[in-house]
Amino acid sequence: MLKKIIIYAAVAAFPVLGHAQSKEKAVSNWQNFDLLSQGYFGISTEKAYSELLKGKKGQPVIVAVLDGGVDVAHEDLKPVIWVNPKEIPGNGVDDDRNGYVDDIHGWNFLGSAKGSVQYDNMEVTRLYRKLLPKYGSAVTSTPMSEKERKEFLDFQRITTDYMSKLQMAQIGSQNYSMLKKYLDEVLGKMGKTNPTLADFESYKPENENQGRAVKIVKSELKKDPDFAKFSKELNEALEYFDTQLKYHLNLEFDPRPMVGDNYENSSERHYGNNDVSGPDAEHGTHVAGIIAAVRKNGVGIDGVAHNVKIMSVRTVPDGDERDKDVANAIRYAVDNGAKVINMSFGKSYSWDKAVVDSAVRYAMSRDVLLVHAAGNDGQNNDVEKNFPTKYYTDSTGLNIGQAPGWIDVGASGWNNDETLKADFSNYGKKTVDVFAPGVDINSTVPGSKYEENDGTSMASPVVAGLAALIRSYYPDLNALQVKNIIMESVTKANPRVKISDGESSKKVSFADLSITGGVVNAYNALQLAEKVSKGTVQVGK
């Protein structure tokens, strides 16, 4: 799952902040602003509504949010939540005979009558556990078939990656626990729960460890004086590493029995329950709000699109999603009328890519547009793997084509300068299609609340919302036309931005980080859609 979390790099005995924090803050809703008139590199949504869509009526469009769950009772989402018209709520009967009982607002593929899964392993953990019995004692000289040799090489790579992640989690947990311990000592001596920078500057540490803790806090409070925020981020980091060790990287942990399916049977489709919120709906609710929070209702925030119905398909646990669930979620969304599917998740390995490829082909055959987050590792997706992917592969892993109605989205910031590429965002001249706002995005979270989050997870629903907006007002356009319209109407940008290059970094043109070299723009896209709909312009040529 691509969740926003502030992670501190483990260095020496204590960590230091590893996430670049800016003193500048964007205004709420900046992602919908216009660069020229409002000074924020948004997608000109508000300009499009006021100048292009005024007085026009669109058709409802169903957008499926494949995620960790959506709070369907949120004050700013409740009116736009999809309701299955063929299902009678709460009667325990599969009224529409689609194999899913009481699927009123969508479906949850991470549960059963026993309850719902919250945590799961990372895919690298599942693969390491699967291959360890066979290859754990193997060496290069061990006799193997060609297929086994390839699997053995994969196992070696997986082992290195797993052990590296495990070590980082152990170090991170240890260092953050120490920081928390000695910071609590300092707070106890101060007699304050919410001290200021001045309090830390006047405090005399009693030992070296307290001194290190004070130094870290002072450094962070100079960037942002809100100690409560620092404390919250510290606790989030502790929870992050604790979750990694207990669940993500724990070889003994396997929550799948809770689901009760035959996990080895990739063609199995009818399992799960109708709990579309699940035990942690923060991420999915945030995504849903970016797409379609009720506009101009005087409450909360404004989504990119109106005339949208959000279908929640719970697919992603706290950990890596499973290919079988992703495939089934795509098929469920398609079969129940979704015309746009948002997928704000990703991972470095794929257990059963063939089953996902099959579902993606099915979506393509039914004129559905898939929008996917490029990932938050700051990596080049032309080189590194990020699943699911638009590329179909054969049994040997070779590319054999790609899904035409698929958009991969990187995350951008609000200034047309060196910060335009979000520092965490993946990129790729051949693999990432467009960029969209993904920094300091204010949106809905459970309990009718609102929070700012960062991530390509936030950029993807901006594009999904734009796609829904086009499909609402120009329903005659197919998914491929909508994709091409979005890509051919981007706002080109050319500042020099920093990217990682192995262990070092370098500056490159923003235009070289994606296929289009630009940030999506709703105003331009709707203008182009009008021309395409009238037949005066063709796209994709």
N, C-alpha and C positions, 0 to 999 in steps of 0.2 A: 504494500500500500504506500502511496506517495503522500505521506503526511508532513505537514510543516512541523519541524522540531529544530530547536537550536542545539547544535551539537558542538561541544568543545573538543578540540584536538588534544589527545593525551600526550603531554610533554613533561619530561622529568617527573618529579614527584606529584605535581599538580597539573591540571589542564590549564590551557589558556584559551581564550575565545577564538574559535575557528570560523565563525560566520561573520562576514563583513557587515557591520551595522552602519547605517547612514544616519546622520543627524537630521537630514531632511525627511519630511513625511509627506505622503501624498494625501489628497483629500479623498473622502469617501466617494465612491462611484467614478473615480477617475478613469476607469477602464472604458467608460461610455462617453468620455469627453472627446473634443476635437483639438488636434494639435495647434492649428493656426489660430483659432478663435479663443481657445481656453488654456493653451500652454501645456497641456498634458497629452502625451502620445497614446491616447486612447484610440478607440475604433470608430469614433464619430457617430455613435448610436443616437444620441439625443438630437443631433443635427439631422439625421436621417428621418427620425420621427416627425420633427417639426417642419421639415421642408419637403420631404418626399412621400411620407405616408399619411399626412394630415388629410382626414376625410375619407381615407380608403379603408376597406374592410378586408381582412384576411380570413383564411380558413384555419380551423384548429389543426395543430400538428402534434403528434405524440412523440416525445423525446424520452428514450429509455436511459436511465442513469444506472449503469452497471458499476456498483460500488459497495461500500460497507453498510449501506442502509440509509434511508431518508426518514426524517421525522415528519410524517404526513400530517401531523397536527400543528405544525409551526404556523404562527399567525400570518406570516408572509408567504406561505406556500400552500396552505390548506385549500384555497380556491382553485389552485392550478394542478392539484394532484389527480392523476388519471384514475378513473373508476371504471372497472370492467362492467359494461352494460349487460353482459349475458350471465353474470353471476349474482346470486342472491346472498347477501352477507350473512355469515354466521350460521348457516343451516347445515354445515357439515356435508354438503352434497356438491359434487362436481357438476354444476348446472350446465355449463357450456361444453362439458365433456372434452376438455383439452388435456385432461390428466392431472390437473392441479386444483385441489379442493379449496374453495373460498379465496381464490386469488383475486381479491377485490382491487388492490392497488399495485399488484405486481407479484413477485415471488421471491422466496429465499432459498437458494440452493445450498445454504450452509446450516441446515438444521433438519429437524424431524419432530415427531411428537415428543421426543425426549427434551427438546430445547434447541438452542442455537449456538453454533461455534463462535467464539470471540477471537481466540488466538490460534495460530497455526505456525508451522515451521517456515523457514525460507526454502525456496526450491533447491538451493544448493545442499541444504541439510537432508532433504528427502532423497535426493539423488545419491549423496554420499552414503546414506543408510542403506539404500537399495543395492549399491554396487560393492560396498565394503566386504560382505561375505564372500563374494566371488573373486575380487581382485586385491583384497587387503594384504595377502601374502605373496602376490604375484610379483615377478621381476621382469625386466626386459627380455631375458632369455627364456621365459616360460613359453612352452608351445601353445599357440593360439591360432584360431581361424582368422581370416581377414576381418570379419565382423567383430570378433572378440578383441583383436588388436586395436581397432578403432575405439571400442568401448573402454579398453584399458587405458589408452591415451587420454580419453575424456575423463576417466576416473582420476588420473594423476593431476589433471588440471583442476578438477573439482576438489580434490583433497587439499591442494595448495590454497585454493580460494577459501574453502571452509575453515581450515586451520588459521588462516590470516584473519578472517572475520571473528573467529572465536577468541583469538588472542587480543584483538582490538577491543572486543566487548569486555573481556576480563580486565584489561588495563583501564578501560574507561570506567567500569564499575568501581574498581579499586580507587582510582584517583578522585572521582566525584564523591565517593563516600568519605574520603579523607578531607576533601574540601568542605563538605557539609559538616563533618565532625568539628573541625577547627573553627569554622565560621560560627557554629552554634556556641562554641566556647567564648568567642569574642563577643557575640551578642549577649551572652549571659553576664559577662564582665561589665559590658556597657549598661545593661539593664534596659535595653531598648529593643523593640521588635521591628521598627521601621526607621533605622538610622539614616542620616544624610552623609554625603561625601565629607563634610566638615567633621562629623563624628569619627569617621574612619581615619581622617588625617590627624586628628588629635589623639587617637588611641595609641598606646604604647604596647606593642605585642610582648607577651610573656615568654615566647619561645620562637624558634625558627619557623615552625609549621604555622603558627598563628600569623607570623610576619608574611609568609607566602600567601595565605588566605586574604589578608588585608590588602596586599599589593594587587591581587587579582580583582578584588571588589572595587578598589579605588580606580583601577584602569577602566572598568566597565561603567562605573558611575560618572566618570568624566565624559563618556559618550552619551549616556542616558542616565539622568539622576534618579530615576525611579527604582528604588531598592526593591519594592514589592515585585516589580517586573523581573528584576534579576533573580530574586528568590524563586519566583515561579518557574523561570527558565532552568534554574539549577535543579529543581525538583523534577521537571520534565526530562532533563538529561539523565538523572538517576533512574527514573522510571523507564526510560528508553533502553538503557543498558541492562536493567533488571529484566525487562521483557525479552530482550535478545537472549539472555542466558537461560531464562526459565522456559521460553517457548520457541523463539525463532531458530536457535542454534542447538537446542536440546535434543539429542538423538533418542532419548527415552520418551519424549513427548509426542503423541500422535492423537489428535482430537477426532480423527475421521470416524471412529465408531459411533460418535454422537449423531452423525448423519445417517449411518446405517445402510448406505448404498454398497453395491459391489464395486469398489474403486477400480478394480482391474477391468471392468466392463465399460469401455469408453462410450459405447452406444446407448447405455442406460440413460434415460431422460427424466423419468417421473419419480423424483425424490425431493425432499425439502419440506418446507412449511410456508405459511403465508405471513410470517413475521417480517415485513419488509423494512422495519427499522433496525431490528437486531439489538445486541447489547451495546453497540457503540456506533451511533449514526452521525458523528460529528463531521467526518470527511464527506460523506455522501450528501448530507444536508447542505454543507457549504457549496458543493458543486451544483446542486439543484438550484440554489438561490441565485448563483451567477447566471444560470441559464434563464430562469423564469420567475424569480420573485416578483410578486404582483407590482406592476408599475403604477406610479402616481396615486397610490392609495393612502399616502400620508403616514405609512408605517414602514419602518426598517429601510430596505434598500430597493433599488429597481433592477430587475433582471434585464438581460439583453433583449429577450423576446417576450411578446405577449401572444395570445392565441396558442399557447403551449399547454399541453398536459404532460406532467412528469410521471413516468412509470418507473417505479423503483424495483430493480432486480438485484437482490443482494448476492454478491459474487465474491467479494474481497474481504478476507479476515484481517486481523492485525497480524501480519505475516504475509507470505506470498500467496496469491491466488492460485488455484489449481486449474489446469487446462480443461479438464472435463467440465468444471463448473462454468468457465468462461464460454466454452462452446455451447453449453445448454442455455446460458443466459442470453447469448446472441440469438439463438433459435427461438427462445421464448419471446423476446422482444419483437422479433420479426413477425412471428405468427400472430401476435396480438396488436399489430398495427403501428409499431414504431417506425417512423421514417428517418429518424436520426438517432444514433446510439453514441453516447459519450462513454469513453473508457479511460478514466484517470487512474491508471495503474500500470505497472510494468515490472519486469524482473529480468535477470541476466541469463536464466536457463529456462528450457521448456521440456517438460516431462513427456508430453504427447502432442507435439505440434500439429500432427496430421488431423487430429480431431478438431482443433481450432481452425485450421485451414479449411476444412470441410464446412464449418459453420460460417466462416467468412464468405466462402463461395455462395452459400445459400443466401446470405444477406445481399450479396451483389445481384443474385438472380431475382430478388424481390424489390430491387430499386431502393435499398436502404443505404444511407451514408454513415460510415463509421469514422468517428473522430477520436484520436488517441493522443495521450500525453507522451512527449518525447523522453521524459525522465529527468531526474534531478541530480545526476552524478557529475555534471560538468564535463561529460565525455563526448567524444565524437562518435555518433551512431553509425557513421560510415565504416568505422573500424570495430567498435564494440557492439556486442549483442544487446538488444532491448526488446523483449517479448511482451505481448504479442506483436507481430509485425505484418506489414502489408505484403511481404514477399512469401509466396508459396514455395515450399521446398519438397524435394523427393526424399526417399528413404535414406539417402546418403548425406542429406543436408544441403544439396545444391539447389540454388534458386531456379525455379521453373516457371516464373511469371509473378505477377503481382495483382492485388485487388485494385481495380480502377477507382472505386468509390471509397477511398480511405484517405484521411488527412492526418499527418503527424504534426504535432504542435509544440514549438519551443516557447519559453517564457521571456517576455520583455518587460522593461521598466518604463517609467513615465517620461524620462528625459531623452531627447535626441542627441545623446552624447555617449561617452565611453561606458556609461552604465545602462545603455539600451538593452544589451543582452544581460538577463539576470545571471549573476555569477554562478548560480547552481545549475543553470539550464543546460541540458544536452543540446547538441547541434549536429548538423550534417548536411553538407552541400548536396548529397545525393539522396539522403533518407528523410530529413526533416523538411516538411513542405512549407510551413509558414511559422511566424512568431505571433504571439498575442499577449496582452497584458497578464502578468502572473506574479506581480510583487505588490505586497500590501493591499490585497483585494479583500474588501469588507463584504461579508455575506452572512447568510443564515447559519446558525448552529442550533442543536436541539434545545428545547425549552423556550422557544420563541426569543432566542438571544441572537447576538451578532458578534462576529470576531473577524479580525484580519488574518489572512493566511498567505503564504508564499508557495509557489510551486508551479510546475507545468500542469499539475492537477487543477490549478485555477485557470490556466491559459486555455486548456482544452475545452472546458465548458463555455468560454467566451466564443470560441469558434462554433461549438455545437449550437449555441444560442443564435449566432448569426445564420447558420445553415437553416435552422428552424424558421427564422424570420423570412428568409428568401422563399422557403417552401410554403410558408403561409400565404404570402402575397402573390407568388408565382407558382401555383400548384401544377402547372403544365410542364414545368422543368423537371428533368430526371436528376437522380443523385449525381451522376457524372457531370452534368451541366452545372449543378450547384457547386460541386467541388471546383471545377474550372473557373467559374465566376469568382469564387472566393480567392483563388490563387492569382488570377489575372487582374484583380482589382486591389492588390495590396498597396500600401504606401511604402515606396522604396526608401531605404535609409542606408547611409554609407559612413557612419562614424567608425572610428577605430576602436575596437573593443578587445578585452583581454580574454584569452582562452587558455586552458591548460594544455600543455604539449609534453606528455610524459611526466617527468618530475619537475619540469620548468614551465614557464608560461610565456606567451608572446601576444602581440597585438595584431589583429587582422581586421579586415573590413567586415562590418556587420552583414553586408550584402553577400558575403561568401559563406555564411553559416546555414543557409537553407536553399532549397530549390528556387524559391521566388525572390529571396533577398529582401523581404519586407514584412511589415506588420499588417494584419488583416484590417479592412476598413469597411464598415457597414454602409456608409454613404456611397462610396464608390461601387460597392458590390450591388446595391439595389439599383443604382443607375444602370449598371451593366446588365443586370437581370431584366430590366425593362426592355432593353434593346434586344437581348437574346429571345425574350418571350415574344416580341413582335416580329422576330425573324430578320431584323436588320443587321445583326451581328452574330457571328458564330464564335464559340469558344472551344479551346482544346485543339486548335489546329497548329 
